[in-house]
Amino acid sequence: MKEDDEHDFLEGFHLKHNAVSNKTWEIIQHWLSTNELPISSSMDDMKNLVHNRWETGPQMQGRKIAQFGSCRYDYTADTAVLVEPSTVDPIPAYIRATLLASEDDENDAYTQCIINVYDADNEIPWHLDHSYFGDKVLVYTFGEERPLLLRRPIPRIEENKTIAKIEYGPIGLHQPEEDCTFHTIRTYPRHGSKYILEGSARNEWEHSVPSGKDTRVSITFRTWRGAT
C-alpha cells in the first residue's frame, strides 16, 4: 500500500484509497443492474437474486437509493426508523464479506446499508446523518471522483458567551444564519475508496457532495442507537 493511500484530515475522519479491488467492484456493479450477486466471496460463480428495491424522488435530490438491514431512512417522514422484522431485506452476505471484512469495520455491528446512485446532476446537500444512527458511519465510493466537503460553524463571542450560530436537528438540515462563517475541508475520495466518520467528524461536521459530470455510487453502512 502506498504511503499516501490513507489520510486523517480531522478528528474522527479517516480516508483510505484503494480499499476495494476492481474485481469486487465489477461484481457489485453487475449486481446493481441485474440483481445477481454471488452467494459468498468464496463462491463468486454461484449467484442468487438479491433485489435492490430502488427509490427515488425529490426528497433524495433525484438520486436512486436502495436500503438493506434492520433500520432505514424514511425520506418522506425525514427520520430514521426501525424496519418491521417481517419486511427486513438483510445486508447481502457478499457485501458483508467483501466490504465489512477488515478487523476495524466491526462486521456484525452494522445494521443498515444504503446504496446511493448519483447521476451527473445529483447531489447531497449539507447535512449531518440522523441522530438515531450510531456514532460510526462507513462509506465506500465508486465511479466519478467527486469532492466530499465537510464544514463546521466557527463560534463567535457575544457578551462573553460563545454562540455557535447554527443548531442541528436530527437530520442536520437547518440553515445557518447569513453571517455564519465555517471552517471547511475539501477531500477527494477516489473510485474504490472508503472513509469513516465518527466522533467529532460524525456529530459536529456537516458534509455534502456536489453534482458532477458522470455517475457516482456510494455504499454506506451505519449502526443504530435510537432516541437518546
Backbone as CSV, one residue per row, in Angstrom:
resi,resn,N_x,N_y,N_z,CA_x,CA_y,CA_z,C_x,C_y,C_z
1,MET,0.846,-1.204,0.000,0.000,0.000,0.000,0.879,1.251,0.000
2,LYS,0.519,2.182,-0.845,1.291,3.405,-0.916,1.076,4.253,0.326
3,GLU,2.086,5.055,0.649,2.038,5.859,1.866,0.887,6.859,1.834
4,ASP,0.541,7.360,0.632,-0.498,8.380,0.561,-1.898,7.805,0.381
5,ASP,-2.055,6.494,0.607,-3.364,5.870,0.454,-4.277,6.122,1.646
6,GLU,-3.730,6.532,2.788,-4.541,6.750,3.978,-4.328,8.163,4.499
7,HIS,-5.444,8.793,4.925,-5.395,10.179,5.375,-6.336,10.384,6.557
8,ASP,-5.889,11.174,7.522,-6.729,11.618,8.633,-6.743,13.138,8.588
9,PHE,-7.827,13.718,8.036,-7.876,15.161,7.838,-8.318,15.909,9.095
10,LEU,-9.136,15.256,9.917,-9.592,15.879,11.158,-9.995,14.778,12.111
11,GLU,-10.237,15.148,13.366,-10.580,14.158,14.378,-11.835,13.394,13.979
12,GLY,-11.715,12.079,13.881,-12.874,11.242,13.574,-13.118,11.010,12.093
13,PHE,-12.261,11.556,11.223,-12.409,11.326,9.788,-11.188,10.592,9.268
14,HIS,-11.417,9.430,8.669,-10.310,8.630,8.137,-10.653,8.211,6.724
15,LEU,-9.762,8.502,5.768,-9.955,8.189,4.358,-8.886,7.205,3.908
16,LYS,-9.330,6.158,3.227,-8.404,5.147,2.712,-8.711,4.913,1.233
17,HIS,-7.716,5.141,0.376,-7.858,4.871,-1.046,-7.565,3.392,-1.334
18,ASN,-7.973,2.938,-2.512,-7.691,1.569,-2.959,-8.163,0.529,-1.941
19,ALA,-9.358,0.736,-1.422,-9.891,-0.157,-0.392,-10.659,-1.332,-0.981
20,VAL,-11.004,-1.272,-2.257,-11.810,-2.304,-2.902,-11.140,-2.707,-4.210
21,SER,-11.082,-4.012,-4.467,-10.467,-4.489,-5.701,-11.371,-4.217,-6.899
22,ASN,-10.774,-4.155,-8.068,-11.563,-3.963,-9.287,-12.536,-5.112,-9.512
23,LYS,-12.116,-6.333,-9.177,-12.995,-7.493,-9.351,-14.244,-7.363,-8.476
24,THR,-14.056,-6.953,-7.219,-15.203,-6.787,-6.328,-16.145,-5.714,-6.855
25,TRP,-15.587,-4.613,-7.333,-16.442,-3.559,-7.883,-17.197,-4.043,-9.112
26,GLU,-16.557,-4.803,-9.989,-17.235,-5.317,-11.177,-18.417,-6.196,-10.790
27,ILE,-18.254,-7.010,-9.739,-19.344,-7.869,-9.277,-20.477,-7.027,-8.701
28,ILE,-20.130,-6.020,-7.888,-21.156,-5.158,-7.301,-21.863,-4.367,-8.395
29,GLN,-21.113,-3.844,-9.340,-21.702,-3.077,-10.441,-22.685,-3.945,-11.232
30,HIS,-22.310,-5.204,-11.476,-23.204,-6.139,-12.170,-24.477,-6.353,-11.356
31,TRP,-24.325,-6.495,-10.048,-25.484,-6.690,-9.166,-26.441,-5.506,-9.225
32,LEU,-25.925,-4.308,-9.224,-26.775,-3.121,-9.214,-27.658,-3.039,-10.452
33,SER,-27.226,-3.611,-11.544,-28.008,-3.535,-12.776,-28.814,-4.800,-13.063
34,THR,-28.446,-5.942,-12.436,-29.119,-7.207,-12.757,-29.766,-7.893,-11.562
35,ASN,-29.431,-7.470,-10.344,-29.866,-8.122,-9.095,-29.185,-9.467,-8.865
36,GLU,-28.167,-9.806,-9.655,-27.449,-11.060,-9.482,-26.200,-10.818,-8.648
37,LEU,-26.096,-11.557,-7.534,-24.977,-11.364,-6.610,-24.475,-12.719,-6.153
38,PRO,-23.145,-12.912,-6.070,-22.620,-14.197,-5.595,-23.132,-14.547,-4.204
39,ILE,-23.245,-15.835,-3.955,-23.696,-16.312,-2.649,-22.718,-15.888,-1.563
40,SER,-21.417,-15.940,-1.873,-20.392,-15.535,-0.914,-19.160,-15.095,-1.675
41,SER,-18.207,-14.521,-0.964,-16.991,-14.050,-1.612,-16.131,-15.201,-2.112
42,SER,-16.314,-16.401,-1.566,-15.536,-17.567,-1.999,-16.252,-18.381,-3.071
43,MET,-17.488,-17.978,-3.398,-18.268,-18.708,-4.408,-18.857,-17.703,-5.389
44,ASP,-17.969,-16.910,-6.030,-18.469,-15.834,-6.871,-19.022,-16.316,-8.204
45,ASP,-18.907,-17.632,-8.487,-19.504,-18.162,-9.706,-20.922,-18.673,-9.470
46,MET,-21.361,-18.709,-8.210,-22.723,-19.139,-7.875,-23.500,-17.913,-7.386
47,LYS,-24.558,-17.576,-8.104,-25.248,-16.316,-7.837,-26.685,-16.531,-7.391
48,ASN,-27.131,-15.651,-6.525,-28.521,-15.554,-6.102,-29.112,-14.268,-6.644
49,LEU,-30.435,-14.206,-6.685,-31.089,-12.941,-6.963,-31.256,-12.180,-5.659
50,VAL,-30.622,-11.023,-5.565,-30.749,-10.141,-4.401,-31.279,-8.822,-4.929
51,HIS,-32.562,-8.582,-4.721,-33.220,-7.450,-5.362,-32.894,-6.129,-4.659
52,ASN,-32.590,-5.135,-5.460,-32.461,-3.764,-4.984,-33.821,-3.089,-5.143
53,ARG,-34.432,-2.693,-4.044,-35.737,-2.036,-4.103,-35.499,-0.529,-4.240
54,TRP,-35.307,-0.108,-5.465,-34.886,1.265,-5.723,-35.987,2.259,-5.388
55,GLU,-35.563,3.364,-4.773,-36.438,4.506,-4.508,-35.794,5.739,-5.128
56,THR,-36.612,6.686,-5.520,-36.091,7.964,-5.982,-37.174,9.020,-5.816
57,GLY,-36.796,10.279,-5.937,-37.763,11.350,-5.782,-37.090,12.634,-5.347
58,PRO,-37.869,13.702,-5.204,-37.283,14.995,-4.827,-36.636,14.975,-3.452
59,GLN,-37.135,14.128,-2.533,-36.534,14.071,-1.192,-35.093,13.558,-1.245
60,MET,-34.765,12.796,-2.292,-33.409,12.270,-2.462,-32.614,13.103,-3.457
61,GLN,-33.109,14.300,-3.805,-32.456,15.167,-4.794,-32.245,14.430,-6.117
62,GLY,-33.179,13.501,-6.436,-33.130,12.777,-7.693,-32.248,11.544,-7.688
63,ARG,-31.489,11.304,-6.597,-30.661,10.108,-6.535,-31.537,8.853,-6.511
64,LYS,-30.961,7.749,-6.939,-31.608,6.448,-6.816,-30.992,5.738,-5.629
65,ILE,-31.810,5.236,-4.701,-31.284,4.614,-3.487,-31.925,3.251,-3.261
66,ALA,-31.192,2.377,-2.569,-31.716,1.095,-2.099,-31.194,0.892,-0.689
67,GLN,-32.030,0.333,0.196,-31.659,0.178,1.598,-31.814,-1.271,2.051
68,PHE,-30.880,-1.698,2.902,-30.884,-3.041,3.461,-30.633,-2.944,4.963
69,GLY,-31.116,-3.950,5.701,-30.845,-4.003,7.128,-32.059,-3.718,7.980
70,SER,-31.856,-3.751,9.291,-32.963,-3.657,10.249,-33.389,-2.235,10.560
71,CYS,-32.704,-1.232,9.998,-33.133,0.156,10.136,-32.929,0.850,8.795
72,ARG,-33.643,1.942,8.597,-33.577,2.621,7.306,-33.890,4.096,7.494
73,TYR,-33.627,4.876,6.457,-34.011,6.280,6.477,-35.305,6.443,5.708
74,ASP,-36.315,7.033,6.368,-37.608,7.305,5.738,-37.549,8.724,5.180
75,TYR,-37.381,8.850,3.881,-37.201,10.155,3.262,-38.488,10.972,3.260
76,THR,-39.628,10.307,3.262,-40.902,11.033,3.283,-41.125,11.695,4.632
77,ALA,-40.830,10.960,5.708,-41.017,11.483,7.059,-39.785,12.201,7.590
78,ASP,-38.674,12.177,6.851,-37.414,12.794,7.279,-36.966,12.278,8.637
79,THR,-36.905,10.965,8.776,-36.459,10.397,10.036,-35.901,9.002,9.805
80,ALA,-35.106,8.532,10.759,-34.591,7.169,10.723,-35.532,6.273,11.520
81,VAL,-35.798,5.078,10.999,-36.775,4.189,11.625,-36.249,2.760,11.635
82,LEU,-36.783,1.978,12.574,-36.550,0.539,12.568,-37.508,-0.110,11.581
83,VAL,-37.070,-1.198,10.974,-37.875,-1.898,9.980,-38.588,-3.062,10.650
84,GLU,-39.855,-3.268,10.278,-40.583,-4.428,10.784,-39.804,-5.699,10.441
85,PRO,-39.569,-6.575,11.438,-38.743,-7.772,11.179,-39.193,-8.591,9.976
86,SER,-40.490,-8.653,9.737,-41.002,-9.474,8.637,-40.707,-8.871,7.266
87,THR,-40.307,-7.594,7.224,-40.071,-6.931,5.938,-38.602,-6.555,5.727
88,VAL,-37.720,-7.020,6.601,-36.304,-6.665,6.502,-35.669,-7.320,5.275
89,ASP,-34.961,-6.520,4.486,-34.055,-7.043,3.470,-32.667,-7.038,4.095
90,PRO,-32.141,-8.192,4.489,-30.850,-8.201,5.182,-29.718,-7.721,4.295
91,ILE,-28.671,-7.196,4.925,-27.480,-6.812,4.174,-26.929,-8.074,3.510
92,PRO,-26.767,-8.082,2.183,-26.333,-9.306,1.492,-25.015,-9.852,2.033
93,ALA,-24.937,-11.186,2.091,-23.748,-11.840,2.644,-22.489,-11.462,1.879
94,TYR,-22.597,-11.350,0.548,-21.415,-10.994,-0.244,-20.927,-9.594,0.106
95,ILE,-21.847,-8.661,0.323,-21.474,-7.294,0.673,-20.803,-7.268,2.042
96,ARG,-21.349,-8.002,2.995,-20.701,-8.077,4.318,-19.295,-8.674,4.199
97,ALA,-19.163,-9.732,3.402,-17.888,-10.440,3.332,-16.808,-9.631,2.634
98,THR,-17.199,-8.776,1.684,-16.190,-8.044,0.915,-15.951,-6.628,1.421
99,LEU,-16.998,-5.941,1.871,-16.840,-4.546,2.284,-16.719,-4.380,3.795
100,LEU,-17.093,-5.409,4.548,-17.015,-5.307,6.012,-16.095,-6.369,6.600
101,ALA,-15.130,-6.817,5.826,-14.301,-7.942,6.255,-13.128,-7.547,7.129
102,SER,-12.668,-6.290,7.043,-11.477,-5.913,7.798,-11.777,-5.788,9.285
103,GLU,-10.760,-5.954,10.096,-10.925,-6.022,11.546,-11.570,-4.775,12.127
104,ASP,-11.204,-3.605,11.605,-11.658,-2.366,12.213,-13.062,-1.963,11.785
105,ASP,-13.703,-2.742,10.916,-15.022,-2.359,10.433,-16.161,-3.050,11.177
106,GLU,-15.848,-3.895,12.158,-16.853,-4.450,13.064,-18.047,-5.000,12.280
107,ASN,-17.774,-6.034,11.507,-18.737,-6.593,10.565,-20.154,-6.692,11.109
108,ASP,-20.306,-7.322,12.267,-21.650,-7.600,12.778,-22.344,-6.373,13.362
109,ALA,-21.601,-5.306,13.622,-22.203,-4.140,14.280,-23.083,-3.338,13.333
110,TYR,-22.784,-3.352,12.056,-23.537,-2.523,11.113,-24.897,-3.148,10.825
111,THR,-25.936,-2.352,11.013,-27.298,-2.854,10.852,-28.044,-2.179,9.716
112,GLN,-27.406,-1.228,9.023,-28.024,-0.585,7.879,-27.007,-0.420,6.766
113,CYS,-27.466,-0.651,5.534,-26.666,-0.405,4.347,-27.543,0.359,3.368
114,ILE,-27.067,1.485,2.872,-27.803,2.270,1.886,-26.914,2.525,0.684
115,ILE,-27.449,2.254,-0.486,-26.735,2.465,-1.746,-27.305,3.705,-2.412
116,ASN,-26.443,4.641,-2.762,-26.837,5.848,-3.489,-26.212,5.811,-4.874
117,VAL,-27.024,5.999,-5.906,-26.532,6.120,-7.278,-26.796,7.548,-7.738
118,TYR,-25.722,8.275,-8.011,-25.808,9.674,-8.424,-25.639,9.772,-9.933
119,ASP,-26.588,10.368,-10.621,-26.340,10.808,-11.983,-25.539,12.108,-11.925
120,ALA,-25.147,12.619,-13.094,-24.250,13.778,-13.130,-24.806,14.978,-12.367
121,ASP,-26.127,15.211,-12.439,-26.695,16.413,-11.826,-27.229,16.182,-10.414
122,ASN,-27.005,14.992,-9.848,-27.461,14.702,-8.488,-26.432,15.141,-7.464
123,GLU,-26.902,15.551,-6.292,-26.022,15.981,-5.212,-26.636,15.584,-3.881
124,ILE,-25.878,15.774,-2.810,-26.396,15.680,-1.448,-26.097,17.011,-0.764
125,PRO,-27.123,17.689,-0.233,-26.873,18.986,0.404,-26.198,18.827,1.760
126,TRP,-25.786,19.945,2.332,-25.158,19.923,3.654,-26.091,19.260,4.664
127,HIS,-25.532,18.352,5.468,-26.351,17.668,6.469,-25.449,16.924,7.448
128,LEU,-26.051,16.535,8.563,-25.497,15.538,9.469,-26.365,14.292,9.357
129,ASP,-25.771,13.109,9.465,-26.586,11.904,9.483,-27.511,11.934,10.699
130,HIS,-28.683,11.346,10.554,-29.697,11.387,11.606,-29.132,10.897,12.942
131,SER,-29.548,11.552,14.005,-29.006,11.240,15.336,-29.395,9.848,15.826
132,TYR,-30.424,9.222,15.238,-30.795,7.865,15.645,-29.782,6.824,15.156
133,PHE,-29.030,7.166,14.120,-27.964,6.277,13.696,-26.779,6.416,14.643
134,GLY,-25.942,5.384,14.681,-24.861,5.336,15.649,-23.713,6.275,15.349
135,ASP,-22.668,6.182,16.174,-21.575,7.152,16.147,-20.609,6.930,14.995
136,LYS,-20.668,5.766,14.354,-19.696,5.455,13.310,-20.408,5.223,11.991
137,VAL,-19.960,5.926,10.953,-20.527,5.794,9.611,-19.386,5.413,8.669
138,LEU,-19.600,4.351,7.896,-18.597,3.851,6.955,-19.137,3.993,5.540
139,VAL,-18.361,4.603,4.640,-18.821,4.880,3.279,-17.775,4.415,2.268
140,TYR,-18.241,3.698,1.234,-17.411,3.339,0.086,-17.857,4.169,-1.109
141,THR,-16.907,4.598,-1.944,-17.234,5.422,-3.106,-16.704,4.770,-4.383
142,PHE,-17.515,4.859,-5.441,-17.159,4.257,-6.721,-17.559,5.210,-7.851
143,GLY,-16.900,5.048,-8.990,-17.248,5.861,-10.145,-16.530,7.200,-10.134
144,GLU,-17.269,8.236,-10.515,-16.665,9.565,-10.626,-16.081,10.033,-9.294
145,GLU,-14.893,10.604,-9.353,-14.272,11.187,-8.169,-14.863,12.569,-7.942
146,ARG,-15.705,12.685,-6.920,-16.271,13.981,-6.560,-15.758,14.373,-5.184
147,PRO,-15.659,15.664,-4.917,-15.198,16.066,-3.589,-16.231,15.744,-2.515
148,LEU,-15.742,15.362,-1.362,-16.567,15.277,-0.150,-16.223,16.510,0.663
149,LEU,-17.215,17.365,0.902,-16.999,18.611,1.622,-17.455,18.450,3.067
150,LEU,-16.684,18.980,3.990,-17.044,18.969,5.406,-16.942,20.386,5.941
151,ARG,-17.881,20.771,6.809,-17.823,22.114,7.377,-18.357,22.101,8.811
152,ARG,-17.829,23.019,9.598,-18.293,23.221,10.973,-18.343,24.717,11.239
153,PRO,-19.423,25.217,11.843,-19.508,26.658,12.098,-18.433,27.105,13.078
154,ILE,-17.902,28.275,12.839,-16.917,28.867,13.738,-17.667,29.694,14.775
155,PRO,-17.601,29.311,16.048,-18.337,30.064,17.075,-17.872,31.514,17.157
156,ARG,-18.781,32.420,17.484,-18.415,33.811,17.713,-18.746,34.166,19.165
157,ILE,-18.195,35.241,19.623,-18.372,35.657,21.011,-19.334,36.848,21.074
158,GLU,-20.377,36.736,21.876,-21.299,37.845,22.109,-21.532,37.975,23.612
159,GLU,-21.202,39.128,24.150,-21.407,39.408,25.568,-20.818,38.298,26.434
160,ASN,-19.570,37.961,26.116,-18.812,36.963,26.875,-19.407,35.558,26.798
161,LYS,-20.295,35.321,25.822,-20.854,33.989,25.640,-20.487,33.482,24.238
162,THR,-20.177,32.205,24.149,-19.864,31.612,22.856,-21.158,31.210,22.158
163,ILE,-21.373,31.739,20.952,-22.580,31.469,20.182,-22.200,30.595,18.988
164,ALA,-22.851,29.438,18.850,-22.478,28.504,17.784,-23.080,28.882,16.444
165,LYS,-24.114,29.735,16.429,-24.690,30.271,15.199,-25.448,29.265,14.336
166,ILE,-25.496,28.009,14.711,-26.277,27.028,13.954,-26.690,25.917,14.908
167,GLU,-27.926,25.494,14.810,-28.418,24.407,15.648,-28.788,23.239,14.751
168,TYR,-28.287,22.054,15.113,-28.536,20.873,14.296,-29.712,20.093,14.864
169,GLY,-30.690,19.815,14.012,-31.756,18.898,14.365,-31.332,17.490,14.033
170,PRO,-32.260,16.531,14.140,-31.894,15.128,13.907,-31.279,14.879,12.536
171,ILE,-31.726,15.608,11.491,-31.192,15.351,10.162,-30.215,16.423,9.716
172,GLY,-29.973,17.419,10.554,-28.905,18.373,10.296,-29.097,19.242,9.069
173,LEU,-30.332,19.559,8.718,-30.570,20.349,7.515,-30.986,21.778,7.817
174,HIS,-30.803,22.241,9.041,-31.171,23.608,9.385,-30.232,24.602,8.704
175,GLN,-30.796,25.679,8.202,-29.984,26.688,7.536,-29.304,27.593,8.565
176,PRO,-28.023,27.856,8.392,-27.332,28.760,9.314,-27.741,30.209,9.043
177,GLU,-27.482,31.075,9.999,-27.726,32.487,9.787,-26.795,33.004,8.697
178,GLU,-27.206,34.085,8.039,-26.494,34.568,6.860,-25.035,34.915,7.147
179,ASP,-24.755,35.421,8.338,-23.388,35.842,8.621,-22.570,34.760,9.323
180,CYS,-23.099,33.531,9.326,-22.353,32.431,9.934,-21.143,32.094,9.063
181,THR,-19.994,31.909,9.684,-18.795,31.511,8.956,-18.422,30.085,9.337
182,PHE,-17.746,29.415,8.417,-17.455,28.000,8.601,-15.981,27.708,8.400
183,HIS,-15.513,26.689,9.100,-14.258,26.044,8.769,-14.624,24.923,7.810
184,THR,-14.100,24.941,6.587,-14.478,23.980,5.553,-13.272,23.181,5.095
185,ILE,-13.483,21.890,4.912,-12.439,20.989,4.427,-12.958,20.289,3.178
186,ARG,-12.117,20.203,2.155,-12.475,19.529,0.908,-11.580,18.302,0.757
187,THR,-12.186,17.122,0.626,-11.436,15.883,0.453,-11.857,15.223,-0.857
188,TYR,-11.037,14.290,-1.341,-11.302,13.679,-2.644,-11.223,12.148,-2.559
189,PRO,-12.287,11.506,-2.077,-12.308,10.044,-2.156,-12.276,9.598,-3.622
190,ARG,-11.445,8.632,-3.914,-11.323,8.144,-5.289,-12.268,6.965,-5.525
191,HIS,-12.303,6.488,-6.754,-13.001,5.247,-7.056,-12.379,4.127,-6.223
192,GLY,-13.202,3.384,-5.490,-12.701,2.291,-4.666,-12.173,2.716,-3.316
193,SER,-12.460,3.943,-2.901,-12.027,4.424,-1.581,-13.082,4.120,-0.523
194,LYS,-12.669,4.239,0.733,-13.628,4.216,1.828,-13.239,5.288,2.823
195,TYR,-14.236,5.819,3.521,-13.939,6.754,4.598,-14.871,6.491,5.771
196,ILE,-14.387,6.875,6.946,-15.135,6.686,8.190,-15.368,8.048,8.825
197,LEU,-16.591,8.270,9.268,-16.945,9.444,10.067,-17.346,8.953,11.451
198,GLU,-16.685,9.452,12.478,-17.053,9.112,13.849,-16.657,10.261,14.763
199,GLY,-17.185,10.254,15.974,-16.846,11.303,16.928,-17.199,12.674,16.410
200,SER,-16.241,13.587,16.494,-16.466,14.964,16.077,-16.851,15.058,14.605
201,ALA,-16.173,14.302,13.743,-16.481,14.355,12.309,-17.897,13.887,12.024
202,ARG,-18.390,12.961,12.798,-19.752,12.430,12.619,-20.806,13.373,13.183
203,ASN,-20.542,13.958,14.356,-21.580,14.663,15.100,-21.522,16.191,15.022
204,GLU,-20.404,16.746,14.556,-20.259,18.201,14.545,-19.987,18.786,13.158
205,TRP,-19.474,17.979,12.253,-19.123,18.466,10.918,-20.187,18.017,9.918
206,GLU,-20.866,18.980,9.312,-21.765,18.644,8.209,-20.947,18.174,7.017
207,HIS,-21.594,17.405,6.143,-20.917,17.017,4.910,-21.870,17.120,3.726
208,SER,-21.316,17.255,2.533,-22.114,17.339,1.321,-21.297,16.808,0.150
209,VAL,-22.017,16.446,-0.904,-21.387,16.001,-2.156,-22.032,16.789,-3.287
210,PRO,-21.263,17.539,-4.064,-21.843,18.341,-5.146,-22.171,17.495,-6.375
211,SER,-22.882,18.095,-7.318,-23.134,17.438,-8.595,-21.816,17.295,-9.353
212,GLY,-21.835,16.505,-10.427,-20.598,16.271,-11.163,-20.828,16.172,-12.650
213,LYS,-20.058,15.303,-13.300,-20.149,15.138,-14.746,-20.451,13.705,-15.149
214,ASP,-20.428,12.773,-14.188,-20.617,11.363,-14.516,-21.275,10.664,-13.328
215,THR,-21.450,9.365,-13.428,-22.139,8.592,-12.387,-21.219,8.339,-11.196
216,ARG,-21.773,8.468,-10.010,-21.072,8.152,-8.771,-21.948,7.214,-7.965
217,VAL,-21.349,6.255,-7.297,-22.069,5.309,-6.430,-21.425,5.332,-5.057
218,SER,-22.251,5.382,-4.022,-21.734,5.243,-2.659,-22.505,4.127,-1.956
219,ILE,-21.801,3.386,-1.125,-22.407,2.343,-0.293,-22.057,2.675,1.147
220,THR,-23.085,2.979,1.946,-22.900,3.475,3.312,-23.414,2.458,4.313
221,PHE,-22.647,2.266,5.398,-23.039,1.369,6.477,-23.182,2.187,7.761
222,ARG,-24.260,1.899,8.505,-24.490,2.599,9.777,-24.946,1.607,10.837
223,THR,-24.816,2.032,12.084,-25.375,1.295,13.215,-26.609,2.045,13.716
224,TRP,-27.269,1.489,14.719,-28.487,2.087,15.255,-28.303,2.355,16.743
225,ARG,-28.692,3.570,17.200,-28.697,3.841,18.633,-30.035,4.334,19.112
226,GLY,-30.912,4.790,18.207,-32.244,5.238,18.583,-32.226,6.577,19.297
227,ALA,-33.371,6.922,19.877,-33.506,8.196,20.579,-32.632,8.178,21.830
228,THR,-31.971,9.319,22.095,-31.111,9.410,23.277,-31.609,10.524,24.194
